[in-house]
Amino acid sequence: MIQKIDTYLNSITMYKITVYALCAIALLSIAYGFLGILPFNAISLIVSLSVIIITCYISNKICQKISNLPTNNDSWLISALILFLIIAPPDNYQSDILITIIASAIAIFSKYIFKLKNSHIFNPVALALLIIGIFGFGNSIWWVGSANLAIPVAILGFLVVRKIRQSGMVFAFFITTLVTISVFSLKNNIDIVKSIYEVVISWPTIFLGTIMLTEPSTMPATNLQRKIYGAVVGFLFSFQFSFGPIFSSPELAIVIGNVFSCLISPKQKTILAFKTKLKIARNTYEFVFEPDKKLTFLPGQYLELTLNTTTNDTRGNRRYFTIASSPTDTKVRFGIKFADAKGSSFKDTIFNLRADDKVLAGNLGGDFVMPKDTNKPLVFIAGGIGITPFISMIRYLTDTKEKRPITLFYANNTKNDIAYKDVLDQANKKLGLKTIYLLTNKNLVPKNWKGEVGYLNEEIIKKHVKNHKEQIYYLSGPNAMVDSYKNLLAKIGIPDKQIKTDYFPGF
Ligand SMILES: Cc1cc2nc3c(=O)[nH]c(=O)nc-3n(C[C@H](O)[C@H](O)[C@H](O)COP(=O)(O)OP(=O)(O)OC[C@H]3O[C@@H](n4cnc5c(N)ncnc54)[C@H](O)[C@@H]3O)c2cc1C
């Protein structure tokens, strides 16, 4: 079952999953409105949704024109749908259409106003709600937290979290929320079970933890930082406090969490000017960019690229790519694999970039980096284009002349799919890197092939790696490959803490 879900999720981009999930909740709410299941009538919900969508769309167009920066075509719609699910619809709770319009405009404009190095700081909807609250409109009733919507929100939220593989952060948020509520209930002699039930079912806990907390631009870069961020927001969300006129609220929890995230993991968005592309294997090219300012990152980390265009398929204009260059390089390079059949319009556009065309790079992240201890023996296992984080590390080690004990297994379908052979050959000579190539298509193995044939297995690992149980294993490649090699390592007794993974979805 979970495998089927993963295969489905792999075929859709992260932002589209979020848009589809939010549309589903919005439509269900309107249906509930017609059936009288929610305390609003369907017409006021439809009016609210229309006003918010129109205002967010127009505001986004204005901001795009003024800033002239590439923007994600799905972001404004995601903000609009989230706002719709939180703010009271007109004619209910004395809400006014003007307040809805103001909140929608603030949400979109805030992304362009409150930013650091081109990266927005605050969750746009949370900030808009906080501002209208401070001015006394008090409109954020978080009606998506209604008990009638809890199960659909939980299912759709689970899909979003599964897609972006952020269960650690979301788990930290839920645990902290539940612990805080339990302590509060104990202290005040309130029935703990009843309190927990209420927090999960009748508060916007699931929606906030799965859909809002996971906004990529406002979360920190590494898994540990993300877990701390989840816990901080969980605590602020469930802890009842007030400072003068300011009271605890879900939007305040997120906004304070965003400031915290910014402090522990400074944001940067960089404009990259396209320079050239070099063919490095069958259907695979290295794209070379000039950054507008020096990019700070660790070898093995990734960036999200946004193209300055709308795309004519449903996959959108943003993708994550691992940085294939070393931090010592003045250029920024990405190794990008193109589909055999008709690819996405994102890939068509990036393939046809012309000299000095601009691309926006942001949301730097990732823990797939080498350990601080340079003596730790490492085994890198790459499948196809999953070689890119290792290329960044190997280029860095070559540039800095830092030697580490590394064995690299590099699996490809055919010999023509092997990318970056020149970089690896050089590292084999200069750093003593041990590279073992594997060809998985047994029918297309050349006669004089000196590497291994078939998929990586226990026998091949033991043949090339001494003390195989003492190594740290790094797995990088398409989802199915990483999952199956993770199982293989578990079978040969490698503990989980000695395995690091980097998933390349979409293939
Ligand atoms: C952290 C991270 C790091 C990554 N690093 C890299 C990297 O270094 N290099 C890299 O190449 N990728 C990397 N990826 C994957 C990358 O982000 C894309 O998901 C991947 O390249 C697929 O791109 P695409 O969706 O444009 O599809 P394509 O590559 O164009 O196609 C992939 C498959 O989808 C099919 N397809 C394409 N468009 C459609 C459509 N409209 N409808 C139906 N099917 C379609 C194609 O036929 C093909 O089978 C990384 C992903 C993550 C999350």
The ligand as an SDF file (V2000), in Angstrom:
LIG
                    3D

 53 58  0  0  0  0  0  0  0  0999 V2000
   16.8700   16.9480   -2.9010 C   0  0  0  0  0  0  0  0  0  0  0  0
   16.7550   16.6440   -4.3680 C   0  0  0  0  0  0  0  0  0  0  0  0
   17.8800   16.7010   -5.1670 C   0  0  0  0  0  0  0  0  0  0  0  0
   17.7740   16.4190   -6.5440 C   0  0  0  0  0  0  0  0  0  0  0  0
   18.8790   16.5030   -7.3230 N   0  0  0  0  0  0  0  0  0  0  0  0
   18.7920   16.2630   -8.6560 C   0  0  0  0  0  0  0  0  0  0  0  0
   19.9520   16.3570   -9.4960 C   0  0  0  0  0  0  0  0  0  0  0  0
   21.0570   16.6830   -9.0500 O   0  0  0  0  0  0  0  0  0  0  0  0
   19.7830   16.1200  -10.8170 N   0  0  0  0  0  0  0  0  0  0  0  0
   18.5640   15.7590  -11.3650 C   0  0  0  0  0  0  0  0  0  0  0  0
   18.4840   15.5580  -12.5840 O   0  0  0  0  0  0  0  0  0  0  0  0
   17.4720   15.6440  -10.5860 N   0  0  0  0  0  0  0  0  0  0  0  0
   17.5480   15.8930   -9.2520 C   0  0  0  0  0  0  0  0  0  0  0  0
   16.4280   15.7910   -8.4620 N   0  0  0  0  0  0  0  0  0  0  0  0
   15.1400   15.4230   -9.0750 C   0  0  0  0  0  0  0  0  0  0  0  0
   14.5040   16.6370   -9.7560 C   0  0  0  0  0  0  0  0  0  0  0  0
   14.1020   17.5990   -8.8090 O   0  0  0  0  0  0  0  0  0  0  0  0
   13.2710   16.2270  -10.5820 C   0  0  0  0  0  0  0  0  0  0  0  0
   12.2980   15.6910   -9.7130 O   0  0  0  0  0  0  0  0  0  0  0  0
   13.6260   15.1980  -11.6220 C   0  0  0  0  0  0  0  0  0  0  0  0
   14.7190   15.6710  -12.3670 O   0  0  0  0  0  0  0  0  0  0  0  0
   12.4260   14.9470  -12.5440 C   0  0  0  0  0  0  0  0  0  0  0  0
   12.2000   16.1270  -13.2710 O   0  0  0  0  0  0  0  0  0  0  0  0
   10.8190   16.4640  -14.0350 P   0  0  0  0  0  0  0  0  0  0  0  0
    9.6800   16.3920  -13.0800 O   0  0  0  0  0  0  0  0  0  0  0  0
   11.0370   17.7810  -14.6950 O   0  0  0  0  0  0  0  0  0  0  0  0
   10.5990   15.2880  -15.0530 O   0  0  0  0  0  0  0  0  0  0  0  0
   11.4580   14.7830  -16.3080 P   0  0  0  0  0  0  0  0  0  0  0  0
   12.8800   14.5540  -15.9120 O   0  0  0  0  0  0  0  0  0  0  0  0
   11.2230   15.6290  -17.5090 O   0  0  0  0  0  0  0  0  0  0  0  0
   10.7460   13.3840  -16.5230 O   0  0  0  0  0  0  0  0  0  0  0  0
   10.7990   12.3590  -15.5180 C   0  0  0  0  0  0  0  0  0  0  0  0
    9.6880   11.3240  -15.8430 C   0  0  0  0  0  0  0  0  0  0  0  0
    8.3890   11.9590  -15.7640 O   0  0  0  0  0  0  0  0  0  0  0  0
    7.7120   11.8640  -17.0380 C   0  0  0  0  0  0  0  0  0  0  0  0
    7.0190   13.1330  -17.2930 N   0  0  0  0  0  0  0  0  0  0  0  0
    7.5860   14.3460  -17.5210 C   0  0  0  0  0  0  0  0  0  0  0  0
    6.6300   15.2830  -17.6880 N   0  0  0  0  0  0  0  0  0  0  0  0
    5.4410   14.6530  -17.5520 C   0  0  0  0  0  0  0  0  0  0  0  0
    4.0870   15.0760  -17.5910 C   0  0  0  0  0  0  0  0  0  0  0  0
    3.7410   16.3540  -17.8100 N   0  0  0  0  0  0  0  0  0  0  0  0
    3.1090   14.1530  -17.3770 N   0  0  0  0  0  0  0  0  0  0  0  0
    3.4320   12.8600  -17.1590 C   0  0  0  0  0  0  0  0  0  0  0  0
    4.6880   12.3840  -17.1030 N   0  0  0  0  0  0  0  0  0  0  0  0
    5.6870   13.2640  -17.3020 C   0  0  0  0  0  0  0  0  0  0  0  0
    8.8300   11.6370  -18.0600 C   0  0  0  0  0  0  0  0  0  0  0  0
    8.3500   11.0120  -19.2230 O   0  0  0  0  0  0  0  0  0  0  0  0
    9.7940   10.7620  -17.2680 C   0  0  0  0  0  0  0  0  0  0  0  0
    9.3850    9.4400  -17.2350 O   0  0  0  0  0  0  0  0  0  0  0  0
   16.5090   16.0680   -7.1030 C   0  0  0  0  0  0  0  0  0  0  0  0
   15.3780   16.0410   -6.2800 C   0  0  0  0  0  0  0  0  0  0  0  0
   15.4920   16.3270   -4.9300 C   0  0  0  0  0  0  0  0  0  0  0  0
   14.2620   16.3180   -4.0790 C   0  0  0  0  0  0  0  0  0  0  0  0
  1  2  1  0
  2  3  1  0
  2 52  2  0
  3  4  2  0
  4  5  1  0
  4 50  1  0
  5  6  2  0
  6  7  1  0
  6 13  1  0
  7  8  2  0
  7  9  1  0
  9 10  1  0
 10 11  2  0
 10 12  1  0
 12 13  2  0
 13 14  1  0
 14 15  1  0
 14 50  1  0
 15 16  1  0
 16 17  1  0
 16 18  1  0
 18 19  1  0
 18 20  1  0
 20 21  1  0
 20 22  1  0
 22 23  1  0
 23 24  1  0
 24 25  2  0
 24 26  1  0
 24 27  1  0
 27 28  1  0
 28 29  2  0
 28 30  1  0
 28 31  1  0
 31 32  1  0
 32 33  1  0
 33 34  1  0
 33 48  1  0
 34 35  1  0
 35 36  1  0
 35 46  1  0
 36 37  1  0
 36 45  1  0
 37 38  2  0
 38 39  1  0
 39 40  1  0
 39 45  2  0
 40 41  1  0
 40 42  2  0
 42 43  1  0
 43 44  2  0
 44 45  1  0
 46 47  1  0
 46 48  1  0
 48 49  1  0
 50 51  2  0
 51 52  1  0
 52 53  1  0
M  END
$$$$
